[in-house]
Amino acid sequence: MSMFSYRAYSAEGDLVEGEIEARSREEAEEQLWGRGVTPFTVQEKRAATNFSLGGLFSKSGPSAAEIASFTREFATLEEADLPLDNSLRILAQQSASPAVRALAEEILRRVVDGASLSDALNARAELFGADYLNIIRAGETMGNVAQSLIDIADMLERRLEMRAKIQSGLVYPALLIVLAIGSTGVVIGTLVPSIAPIFADNGKPMPKGLQFIIDLQGAWPLILGGVVALGAGLYGLKRYAAANPPLQIKLDRALLDLPYAGDIIAKFQAARFARTLGAMSRAGVPLLQGLESARAVVSNAHFRAELAGAIESVRSGGALSSALEQIDAFPLAAAQMTRIGEEVAKLDELLLRLATMFERQTQRGIERAVGLITPILTILIAAVVGGLVMTVMDAVLGINELAGQ
């Protein structure tokens, strides 16, 4: 016999919790039905252990991808006109992720206790964020939570898609660098130590290339210390800049001034801003509130500082398009399309189109950059490894000359 913890609904609709002893989960559910309650969750209780790898590596909550999946499934259920509690109950029972099931159960408990969906989500604001909550709150006000969830799911999925494209674009260059380091390590660590003593034993001068490699080997503590010091310096600068907003703004401004890369960064930030603001405008969120939430998702400090000024301009009665035109890092097309959206009263639609356009341009820019970086890295790596091999071959030829004397 095993112990099972359960949550169930009484005939009056109250949520009750407790434990029950049974041979299996199915038998426990049958006993609960026999008691006149409707099982909600039934889980076997396992003996606690002092240490487990699962506990060591467990997460405090769902990942960004799981939140996006939860939102999409939730939107699908709500679009089918299911009652809110039924949708959450289905998610709690059928979601593939244990973290998502636990989250759905937590939200369901609060909704059953009388909280609105936005209030229930707000209890886990660290997972959902201000933009998510504001769109849901506006959807409740407009009586269209399903559309709000669809817009949020689209927004989160596009963010994940952009992040995945950036990461996948960096995989191949990173792999090339790792292989180059490995190849260089094999040549320096195995071949050179085997060849160098031959010249020393015969009293012959060491070939210059081989001597240079040996000198590098001897100076490895200094080189390693320099690399560590450089890494520590960059990390310290990052931490200091995070605590010093003016410096962070200057550094992020310098990133936007980089040739080619600066344009990609600007369009990526503009895409995130436009998609968030467009989704919030469609949900009926007031413009100023939507601007604050859209500004919060922008990661570039200079961009955020400029947007703060734009928000103040809108708060003073100015048009959003005019305020965006004053931001030098903001693509000009964004301000122009925003002006058109204001004139035809379709700001949300134009912002979402703008976000899609910038996302595509960012993707193409990243693909072109990777396409350019890959052959350059290949040539540089071939030059380094080839130079090492040629040095070793020159030393081998020198050994043959020694043998012939």
Secondary structure as a PSIPRED ss2 file (coil, helix, strand):
# PSIPRED VFORMAT (PSIPRED V4.0)

   1 M C   1.000  0.000  0.000
   2 S E   0.000  0.000  1.000
   3 M E   0.000  0.000  1.000
   4 F E   0.000  0.000  1.000
   5 S E   0.000  0.000  1.000
   6 Y E   0.000  0.000  1.000
   7 R E   0.000  0.000  1.000
   8 A E   0.000  0.000  1.000
   9 Y E   0.000  0.000  1.000
  10 S C   1.000  0.000  0.000
  11 A C   1.000  0.000  0.000
  12 E C   1.000  0.000  0.000
  13 G C   1.000  0.000  0.000
  14 D C   1.000  0.000  0.000
  15 L E   0.000  0.000  1.000
  16 V E   0.000  0.000  1.000
  17 E E   0.000  0.000  1.000
  18 G E   0.000  0.000  1.000
  19 E E   0.000  0.000  1.000
  20 I E   0.000  0.000  1.000
  21 E E   0.000  0.000  1.000
  22 A E   0.000  0.000  1.000
  23 R C   1.000  0.000  0.000
  24 S C   1.000  0.000  0.000
  25 R H   0.000  1.000  0.000
  26 E H   0.000  1.000  0.000
  27 E H   0.000  1.000  0.000
  28 A H   0.000  1.000  0.000
  29 E H   0.000  1.000  0.000
  30 E H   0.000  1.000  0.000
  31 Q H   0.000  1.000  0.000
  32 L H   0.000  1.000  0.000
  33 W H   0.000  1.000  0.000
  34 G H   0.000  1.000  0.000
  35 R C   1.000  0.000  0.000
  36 G C   1.000  0.000  0.000
  37 V C   1.000  0.000  0.000
  38 T E   0.000  0.000  1.000
  39 P E   0.000  0.000  1.000
  40 F E   0.000  0.000  1.000
  41 T E   0.000  0.000  1.000
  42 V E   0.000  0.000  1.000
  43 Q E   0.000  0.000  1.000
  44 E E   0.000  0.000  1.000
  45 K C   1.000  0.000  0.000
  46 R C   1.000  0.000  0.000
  47 A C   1.000  0.000  0.000
  48 A C   1.000  0.000  0.000
  49 T C   1.000  0.000  0.000
  50 N C   1.000  0.000  0.000
  51 F C   1.000  0.000  0.000
  52 S C   1.000  0.000  0.000
  53 L H   0.000  1.000  0.000
  54 G H   0.000  1.000  0.000
  55 G H   0.000  1.000  0.000
  56 L H   0.000  1.000  0.000
  57 F C   1.000  0.000  0.000
  58 S C   1.000  0.000  0.000
  59 K C   1.000  0.000  0.000
  60 S C   1.000  0.000  0.000
  61 G C   1.000  0.000  0.000
  62 P C   1.000  0.000  0.000
  63 S C   1.000  0.000  0.000
  64 A H   0.000  1.000  0.000
  65 A H   0.000  1.000  0.000
  66 E H   0.000  1.000  0.000
  67 I H   0.000  1.000  0.000
  68 A H   0.000  1.000  0.000
  69 S H   0.000  1.000  0.000
  70 F H   0.000  1.000  0.000
  71 T H   0.000  1.000  0.000
  72 R H   0.000  1.000  0.000
  73 E H   0.000  1.000  0.000
  74 F H   0.000  1.000  0.000
  75 A H   0.000  1.000  0.000
  76 T H   0.000  1.000  0.000
  77 L H   0.000  1.000  0.000
  78 E H   0.000  1.000  0.000
  79 E H   0.000  1.000  0.000
  80 A C   1.000  0.000  0.000
  81 D C   1.000  0.000  0.000
  82 L C   1.000  0.000  0.000
  83 P C   1.000  0.000  0.000
  84 L H   0.000  1.000  0.000
  85 D H   0.000  1.000  0.000
  86 N H   0.000  1.000  0.000
  87 S H   0.000  1.000  0.000
  88 L H   0.000  1.000  0.000
  89 R H   0.000  1.000  0.000
  90 I H   0.000  1.000  0.000
  91 L H   0.000  1.000  0.000
  92 A H   0.000  1.000  0.000
  93 Q H   0.000  1.000  0.000
  94 Q H   0.000  1.000  0.000
  95 S C   1.000  0.000  0.000
  96 A C   1.000  0.000  0.000
  97 S C   1.000  0.000  0.000
  98 P H   0.000  1.000  0.000
  99 A H   0.000  1.000  0.000
 100 V H   0.000  1.000  0.000
 101 R H   0.000  1.000  0.000
 102 A H   0.000  1.000  0.000
 103 L H   0.000  1.000  0.000
 104 A H   0.000  1.000  0.000
 105 E H   0.000  1.000  0.000
 106 E H   0.000  1.000  0.000
 107 I H   0.000  1.000  0.000
 108 L H   0.000  1.000  0.000
 109 R H   0.000  1.000  0.000
 110 R H   0.000  1.000  0.000
 111 V H   0.000  1.000  0.000
 112 V H   0.000  1.000  0.000
 113 D C   1.000  0.000  0.000
 114 G C   1.000  0.000  0.000
 115 A C   1.000  0.000  0.000
 116 S C   1.000  0.000  0.000
 117 L H   0.000  1.000  0.000
 118 S H   0.000  1.000  0.000
 119 D H   0.000  1.000  0.000
 120 A H   0.000  1.000  0.000
 121 L H   0.000  1.000  0.000
 122 N H   0.000  1.000  0.000
 123 A C   1.000  0.000  0.000
 124 R C   1.000  0.000  0.000
 125 A H   0.000  1.000  0.000
 126 E H   0.000  1.000  0.000
 127 L H   0.000  1.000  0.000
 128 F H   0.000  1.000  0.000
 129 G H   0.000  1.000  0.000
 130 A H   0.000  1.000  0.000
 131 D H   0.000  1.000  0.000
 132 Y H   0.000  1.000  0.000
 133 L H   0.000  1.000  0.000
 134 N H   0.000  1.000  0.000
 135 I H   0.000  1.000  0.000
 136 I H   0.000  1.000  0.000
 137 R H   0.000  1.000  0.000
 138 A H   0.000  1.000  0.000
 139 G H   0.000  1.000  0.000
 140 E H   0.000  1.000  0.000
 141 T H   0.000  1.000  0.000
 142 M H   0.000  1.000  0.000
 143 G C   1.000  0.000  0.000
 144 N C   1.000  0.000  0.000
 145 V H   0.000  1.000  0.000
 146 A H   0.000  1.000  0.000
 147 Q H   0.000  1.000  0.000
 148 S H   0.000  1.000  0.000
 149 L H   0.000  1.000  0.000
 150 I H   0.000  1.000  0.000
 151 D H   0.000  1.000  0.000
 152 I H   0.000  1.000  0.000
 153 A H   0.000  1.000  0.000
 154 D H   0.000  1.000  0.000
 155 M H   0.000  1.000  0.000
 156 L H   0.000  1.000  0.000
 157 E H   0.000  1.000  0.000
 158 R H   0.000  1.000  0.000
 159 R H   0.000  1.000  0.000
 160 L H   0.000  1.000  0.000
 161 E H   0.000  1.000  0.000
 162 M H   0.000  1.000  0.000
 163 R H   0.000  1.000  0.000
 164 A H   0.000  1.000  0.000
 165 K H   0.000  1.000  0.000
 166 I H   0.000  1.000  0.000
 167 Q H   0.000  1.000  0.000
 168 S H   0.000  1.000  0.000
 169 G H   0.000  1.000  0.000
 170 L H   0.000  1.000  0.000
 171 V H   0.000  1.000  0.000
 172 Y H   0.000  1.000  0.000
 173 P H   0.000  1.000  0.000
 174 A H   0.000  1.000  0.000
 175 L H   0.000  1.000  0.000
 176 L H   0.000  1.000  0.000
 177 I H   0.000  1.000  0.000
 178 V H   0.000  1.000  0.000
 179 L H   0.000  1.000  0.000
 180 A H   0.000  1.000  0.000
 181 I H   0.000  1.000  0.000
 182 G H   0.000  1.000  0.000
 183 S H   0.000  1.000  0.000
 184 T H   0.000  1.000  0.000
 185 G H   0.000  1.000  0.000
 186 V H   0.000  1.000  0.000
 187 V H   0.000  1.000  0.000
 188 I H   0.000  1.000  0.000
 189 G H   0.000  1.000  0.000
 190 T H   0.000  1.000  0.000
 191 L H   0.000  1.000  0.000
 192 V H   0.000  1.000  0.000
 193 P H   0.000  1.000  0.000
 194 S H   0.000  1.000  0.000
 195 I H   0.000  1.000  0.000
 196 A H   0.000  1.000  0.000
 197 P H   0.000  1.000  0.000
 198 I H   0.000  1.000  0.000
 199 F H   0.000  1.000  0.000
 200 A H   0.000  1.000  0.000
 201 D H   0.000  1.000  0.000
 202 N C   1.000  0.000  0.000
 203 G C   1.000  0.000  0.000
 204 K C   1.000  0.000  0.000
 205 P C   1.000  0.000  0.000
 206 M C   1.000  0.000  0.000
 207 P C   1.000  0.000  0.000
 208 K H   0.000  1.000  0.000
 209 G H   0.000  1.000  0.000
 210 L H   0.000  1.000  0.000
 211 Q H   0.000  1.000  0.000
 212 F H   0.000  1.000  0.000
 213 I H   0.000  1.000  0.000
 214 I H   0.000  1.000  0.000
 215 D H   0.000  1.000  0.000
 216 L H   0.000  1.000  0.000
 217 Q H   0.000  1.000  0.000
 218 G H   0.000  1.000  0.000
 219 A C   1.000  0.000  0.000
 220 W H   0.000  1.000  0.000
 221 P H   0.000  1.000  0.000
 222 L H   0.000  1.000  0.000
 223 I H   0.000  1.000  0.000
 224 L H   0.000  1.000  0.000
 225 G H   0.000  1.000  0.000
 226 G H   0.000  1.000  0.000
 227 V H   0.000  1.000  0.000
 228 V H   0.000  1.000  0.000
 229 A H   0.000  1.000  0.000
 230 L H   0.000  1.000  0.000
 231 G H   0.000  1.000  0.000
 232 A H   0.000  1.000  0.000
 233 G H   0.000  1.000  0.000
 234 L H   0.000  1.000  0.000
 235 Y H   0.000  1.000  0.000
 236 G H   0.000  1.000  0.000
 237 L H   0.000  1.000  0.000
 238 K H   0.000  1.000  0.000
 239 R H   0.000  1.000  0.000
 240 Y H   0.000  1.000  0.000
 241 A H   0.000  1.000  0.000
 242 A H   0.000  1.000  0.000
 243 A H   0.000  1.000  0.000
 244 N C   1.000  0.000  0.000
 245 P H   0.000  1.000  0.000
 246 P H   0.000  1.000  0.000
 247 L H   0.000  1.000  0.000
 248 Q H   0.000  1.000  0.000
 249 I H   0.000  1.000  0.000
 250 K H   0.000  1.000  0.000
 251 L H   0.000  1.000  0.000
 252 D H   0.000  1.000  0.000
 253 R H   0.000  1.000  0.000
 254 A H   0.000  1.000  0.000
 255 L H   0.000  1.000  0.000
 256 L H   0.000  1.000  0.000
 257 D C   1.000  0.000  0.000
 258 L C   1.000  0.000  0.000
 259 P C   1.000  0.000  0.000
 260 Y C   1.000  0.000  0.000
 261 A H   0.000  1.000  0.000
 262 G H   0.000  1.000  0.000
 263 D H   0.000  1.000  0.000
 264 I H   0.000  1.000  0.000
 265 I H   0.000  1.000  0.000
 266 A H   0.000  1.000  0.000
 267 K H   0.000  1.000  0.000
 268 F H   0.000  1.000  0.000
 269 Q H   0.000  1.000  0.000
 270 A H   0.000  1.000  0.000
 271 A H   0.000  1.000  0.000
 272 R H   0.000  1.000  0.000
 273 F H   0.000  1.000  0.000
 274 A H   0.000  1.000  0.000
 275 R H   0.000  1.000  0.000
 276 T H   0.000  1.000  0.000
 277 L H   0.000  1.000  0.000
 278 G H   0.000  1.000  0.000
 279 A H   0.000  1.000  0.000
 280 M H   0.000  1.000  0.000
 281 S H   0.000  1.000  0.000
 282 R H   0.000  1.000  0.000
 283 A H   0.000  1.000  0.000
 284 G C   1.000  0.000  0.000
 285 V C   1.000  0.000  0.000
 286 P C   1.000  0.000  0.000
 287 L H   0.000  1.000  0.000
 288 L H   0.000  1.000  0.000
 289 Q H   0.000  1.000  0.000
 290 G H   0.000  1.000  0.000
 291 L H   0.000  1.000  0.000
 292 E H   0.000  1.000  0.000
 293 S H   0.000  1.000  0.000
 294 A H   0.000  1.000  0.000
 295 R H   0.000  1.000  0.000
 296 A H   0.000  1.000  0.000
 297 V C   1.000  0.000  0.000
 298 V C   1.000  0.000  0.000
 299 S C   1.000  0.000  0.000
 300 N C   1.000  0.000  0.000
 301 A H   0.000  1.000  0.000
 302 H H   0.000  1.000  0.000
 303 F H   0.000  1.000  0.000
 304 R H   0.000  1.000  0.000
 305 A H   0.000  1.000  0.000
 306 E H   0.000  1.000  0.000
 307 L H   0.000  1.000  0.000
 308 A H   0.000  1.000  0.000
 309 G H   0.000  1.000  0.000
 310 A H   0.000  1.000  0.000
 311 I H   0.000  1.000  0.000
 312 E H   0.000  1.000  0.000
 313 S H   0.000  1.000  0.000
 314 V H   0.000  1.000  0.000
 315 R H   0.000  1.000  0.000
 316 S C   1.000  0.000  0.000
 317 G C   1.000  0.000  0.000
 318 G C   1.000  0.000  0.000
 319 A C   1.000  0.000  0.000
 320 L H   0.000  1.000  0.000
 321 S H   0.000  1.000  0.000
 322 S H   0.000  1.000  0.000
 323 A H   0.000  1.000  0.000
 324 L H   0.000  1.000  0.000
 325 E H   0.000  1.000  0.000
 326 Q C   1.000  0.000  0.000
 327 I C   1.000  0.000  0.000
 328 D C   1.000  0.000  0.000
 329 A C   1.000  0.000  0.000
 330 F C   1.000  0.000  0.000
 331 P C   1.000  0.000  0.000
 332 L H   0.000  1.000  0.000
 333 A H   0.000  1.000  0.000
 334 A H   0.000  1.000  0.000
 335 A H   0.000  1.000  0.000
 336 Q H   0.000  1.000  0.000
 337 M H   0.000  1.000  0.000
 338 T H   0.000  1.000  0.000
 339 R H   0.000  1.000  0.000
 340 I H   0.000  1.000  0.000
 341 G H   0.000  1.000  0.000
 342 E H   0.000  1.000  0.000
 343 E H   0.000  1.000  0.000
 344 V C   1.000  0.000  0.000
 345 A C   1.000  0.000  0.000
 346 K C   1.000  0.000  0.000
 347 L H   0.000  1.000  0.000
 348 D H   0.000  1.000  0.000
 349 E H   0.000  1.000  0.000
 350 L H   0.000  1.000  0.000
 351 L H   0.000  1.000  0.000
 352 L H   0.000  1.000  0.000
 353 R H   0.000  1.000  0.000
 354 L H   0.000  1.000  0.000
 355 A H   0.000  1.000  0.000
 356 T H   0.000  1.000  0.000
 357 M H   0.000  1.000  0.000
 358 F H   0.000  1.000  0.000
 359 E H   0.000  1.000  0.000
 360 R H   0.000  1.000  0.000
 361 Q H   0.000  1.000  0.000
 362 T H   0.000  1.000  0.000
 363 Q H   0.000  1.000  0.000
 364 R H   0.000  1.000  0.000
 365 G H   0.000  1.000  0.000
 366 I H   0.000  1.000  0.000
 367 E H   0.000  1.000  0.000
 368 R H   0.000  1.000  0.000
 369 A H   0.000  1.000  0.000
 370 V H   0.000  1.000  0.000
 371 G H   0.000  1.000  0.000
 372 L H   0.000  1.000  0.000
 373 I H   0.000  1.000  0.000
 374 T H   0.000  1.000  0.000
 375 P H   0.000  1.000  0.000
 376 I H   0.000  1.000  0.000
 377 L H   0.000  1.000  0.000
 378 T H   0.000  1.000  0.000
 379 I H   0.000  1.000  0.000
 380 L H   0.000  1.000  0.000
 381 I H   0.000  1.000  0.000
 382 A H   0.000  1.000  0.000
 383 A H   0.000  1.000  0.000
 384 V H   0.000  1.000  0.000
 385 V H   0.000  1.000  0.000
 386 G H   0.000  1.000  0.000
 387 G H   0.000  1.000  0.000
 388 L H   0.000  1.000  0.000
 389 V H   0.000  1.000  0.000
 390 M H   0.000  1.000  0.000
 391 T H   0.000  1.000  0.000
 392 V H   0.000  1.000  0.000
 393 M H   0.000  1.000  0.000
 394 D H   0.000  1.000  0.000
 395 A H   0.000  1.000  0.000
 396 V H   0.000  1.000  0.000
 397 L H   0.000  1.000  0.000
 398 G H   0.000  1.000  0.000
 399 I H   0.000  1.000  0.000
 400 N H   0.000  1.000  0.000
 401 E H   0.000  1.000  0.000
 402 L H   0.000  1.000  0.000
 403 A H   0.000  1.000  0.000
 404 G H   0.000  1.000  0.000
 405 Q C   1.000  0.000  0.000
